[in-house]
Amino acid sequence: MKKKLQIFVSSTYIDLKDERQAAVEAILKSGNIPAGMELFTAGNDSQLTTIKRWIDDSDIYFLILGGRYGSIESKSQKSYTELEYDYAKSINKPTFAVVITPEHLEQKVKENGSSFIEKDNNDKLKAFKGKVLNNISSFYNSTNDIKLTIHETLADFKERYEFTGWIPGDNETKTSKLFEENLRLKEKIIQLEQSSNYNDLCFKVPDLAAMTEFYHFSCLYYVVGDRNPKNIEMSFTWNDLFSSIAPYVLDNPEEGIAKNALLRLCRSKISNEETIDNISIGNDILQTIKIQFMANGLIDSSGYSWDLTDKGRSGLIMLKAIRKKNV
């Protein structure tokens, strides 16, 4: 059954016309429906109510964060863009974002003038950017980066979420039969998982990296008072990663919790001489770690959940339990 998703595109407008156009093109090319607030003027309560209704009716929220904070809503003293983002997060709307790189912003300012950079609310923009980078986000250096991010993220989200979407009317009569078939297949999966030979049917990864081997990746971070991001290489064993992430997802297995635990680990490895403002990693890194844990049978991931398996719980105890000292 073909299902089109509605993606709400949020950003400031004047400075990000090219980026918004690229996003709309990518969404349409993927066979989905873009939605945005270009036709509404900022500055009234009814606009915010309408925006929220559009976000409610959308399947996914997508933010493009450039060099401007945007029009301020009088009551909250936050920009409409940040209010949109906060609202989408508050209702647990699937959300992702792209953030302009300092290099690309500098290029845009050179080409278009200082109106493309924030002058009045730098502190608010910086705090908003930190908030965004601590969730699912990536940097963009061109409109092609935006298109690629949309393509990859929509494919990923469709695997993770059961969206309502927009279904053509001629498919409505097929819904009940598909629902019954889905229930039947779910019952078969449950029966299979409960069978004694289930583990024998699971895919075995040949030459899987040992938990004592190192995983190398890079992350970006900002130092307080410096607008330019720094890149740093990280290197941890899979045991290090698991023992740092698993305790936090033990009782709350949400992906955001796992990401924050990983960011906390990375932050601890950066020189104490620098005061870190915020730090970010690519979503591909987080997904690689999740897949590796799954391949080792440590977590049973469904959507954004990082549920520890019995093996994962036992492994965590072995890694973290305090042993008595030799006398």
N, C-alpha and C positions, 0 to 999 in steps of 0.2 A: 504494500500500500504506500503510494507516494505521499509524503508529508513535507510541507514547506514550513520552515521555522521563521519566526519573526525576530529579527535582531535589532535591538534599540541601539543606535549609534549616538554616543554622547561625546561632546567636546565643546570648546569655545569655537566660534564660527569664523569670524573674519580672517584670523591667522591660520586656520586649518582647512580652508576650502579644498585644496588639492588632496589633503589626506582624507577628508570626508568623501570626496568623489571617488578616490581609490577604494575606500571601504565599501561604498555603495556598489561599485562595479564588481568587486570580489564577492560580495554577498549575492548579488543577482546572478553572477556566473556560477555560483555554487547551487543555484536553484532555490534560493531562499529569499526572504522579504526584508529589505532594510526599512527601518523606521527612525525618524528623528524629529527635531523640533525647529527646523530652519524657518518655518512659516510663522513662528510665534515670537512676539517681542518680549524682551525681558522686563521684569519689574512689577508684577502683580500676583496676588494670591491665586487667582484663577489659573494662571499659567502653571504654577507649581502643582496644583490639583490635576490639571490636564496631563502634565508630564508623568505624574505618578500613575495615572490611569493607563497611559501608554506603556509604561514599564510593567505594570501589572499584566497587561495583555500580551506582552512580548515574551518569547521563550528564553532569550539570552540578552544580557546587557554587555555592550562593548564600549570601552572608553579609549579615546585618543587624547593623551595629555601632552600639550605642547609647552610653549614658553609663557603663556598667559594664564592667570587664575580665573578670569571671567567676571561677568556681572554679579554683583553682590545682592543677595536677598536681604531685605531690611531687618526682618525679625531675628534671624539666626546669625547675620553678618558673615555667612558663608556664601561662596559662589554657587550659582545654580548647578554648575557642573559637579561640584563636590556634593551638593544635596542629592542630586540624581544618583551618584555613586553610593552614597551612604544608604539611600533608600533601597536601592537594588540589593545591597548586602544585607540590610535588615530583614528583607523578606526572603532571603536565601535564594535569590535569583542567580542562576549560573552566570558568572561574571569573568571577563578577562579584559586586559588592557595593554596598550602599547604606550611607551613613554619616549619622547624625543631625546636623542643623544645631545650632549652639549655641542659637539662638532656640527651636527645638522642644524641646531638652533642658531649657532653663530652664522652659518651660511645663509639661513633664511633672513636673519637680521641684516646682513650685508646686502642681500638682494632686495629686501622689502622695507627696510627701515626699522626704527626702534619701536614702532607700534606692535611689532610681533614679539616683544619681550615684556615681562611684567615690570611695572614701575612702582605701583602703590602697595601691593600686598605680597611682597616677596616671602615673608615669613609664613603666611598662610599657604602659598603655593608650595613652599618647601615641605611643610608638614603634610600637605595633601599628597605630594609625590612620595614621601616616605611611607604613608599609609598604603598607597597603591602598590609600591614595590614590594611590600611585605605580603602581597597576595599574588594571584596568578597574573604575571605581567612579563613583558619583555621590552627591550629598547628597539627603536627604529631609527634608521639612518636614511631611509628613502621610502617613497610610496610603495615600492616593490616589497619592502620588508613588511608593510602593513598587509598587503595582499597575501603574502606567504603565511603570516601569523593567522589571519582569518581562515585560510584554507586548512591549515594544520589543526587549529583549535576547534573548528566546527566538526571536523572528522573525529577528533578526540572526544568532544562533548557528546556527539551522537552515540558513541559507544558507552558513555558513562551515565547518561540520563535517559529517562523515559519522558520525552517531550509530548505535550499536547499537540502543538503545531496546528497547521491549517490543512485540512483534508478535503480534496475535491468532493462535491456532492455525490457523484456517481460511485464513490467508494463506500458510502455510508452503509449500503446493504451488506457489504462484506465484513463489516466490523464484528458482528456477533460470532460468525464462524471462526474468524481469526482469534477472537478472545477464547473461544472454546478450545481451539487447537493449542493456544499458548498454555492454557491450564493443563492440558493433557501432557504437553512436553515438560512442564515444570514438575508434574508428578513423576514422570519417568526419571528426571534428573535426581530427584530426592531418593527414589528407589535405588538408583545407581550409586549415589554417594553412600547409602547405607549398606550396600552389598560388600561382601568380604574382599572381593577382588578389585575394588575401586582404585586402590593405590597402584595396582599393576597396570591399570588403564591410563594413568596419568602420564603425560609427556615427560620424558627424561632428557635433560639437556646434556649433551656430550661435552666433556672437557669443561665443565662448569668451574669458574674461578673459585679457589678456596676462600674461606672466610678470613684467612690470614693474609691474603693478597691485598695489594693497595689499589684503590680507585683514585684516579687523578682528575681533577676538574678545576675550573676557574670561577671566580665570583667577582662582582663589582661592589665597591663600597665607597661611601662618602665620609670625609672627615669634616667635623664641625668647622664652619667658616670657609670651607673650600667647595665651590660649586662643581669642580671637575671630578668625575669618578675615577677611582683607582682600581686596577685589576690585580688580583692576587691568585696564585696557584695554590690549591689545596690538595692534600694527599692523606687519605685515611684508609685503614684496613676496613674490610666489610664488617668485621667484628666491632671496630670502633664506631662505625656508623650505626650498626644495629643497637649496640649498648647505649648509644646516645639518643636514639629516636624512640626505641621500643618502650621505655618507661613512661613516656608521655602519652603514647597511644594505647596504653594498657587498659585504661578506663574510658578514654575518649578517642576512638580511632578515626577521627576526621583528618582529611589530608592537610588542612590548614595547620593542625596541631603538629603533624609530622614535619611540615615545612618550617615552622617556627623553631622546632627542635634542631633541625639541620642548620638553620641560620644562627642559632645560639652557639652551636658547636664551631661553626666557621668564625664567628665573632671572637670566640675565645682564643683562636690561633693567631689573630692579628696583634701586632705589637701594642703593648700597653702604653707606649709613648704617644699613640694617636687616639684621640677621642672620636669614636665612631658615631656618625649621625645615623646612617642606615646602611643596610647591606642587602644585596639581592643575588639570587641565583637563577639560572634558566630553568624553565619548567621541564625541559628535556632531561636535566640532571636529576631532578626529583623523580621523574618517571623511570629513569634507568635504575635508580636505587630501589624503587618499589618493585620493579620487575625482577631484580636480582634477589630480593627478599622472597618474592613469590617462587622463583626458581629453586630456592633453597628450602621451600616449604615452611618459611617462618611466618608469613602472613597470608591471609586469604582475602584478596582485595576485590571489593565489589563497588564500582563507581568510585567515589572519593573516600571509601572506607579502608583503613589499614588494620583489619582485625587480626590479632595474633592467633596463630594456630596453637595446638597443644605443643608442637615441636618448638614454636617460637617462644611460648611461655617458659618451657623447660630451658631453652637456650639462654633466655634472659636471666633466669635464676642462676644458671651456671656462670654467666659473665659478671653478674652484679652482686651475688651473695658474698658476704664477708666471711672469709675463712679464718679459723683460729691460727694464731701465730705459733711457730715452732718454739717450744720451750728449751 
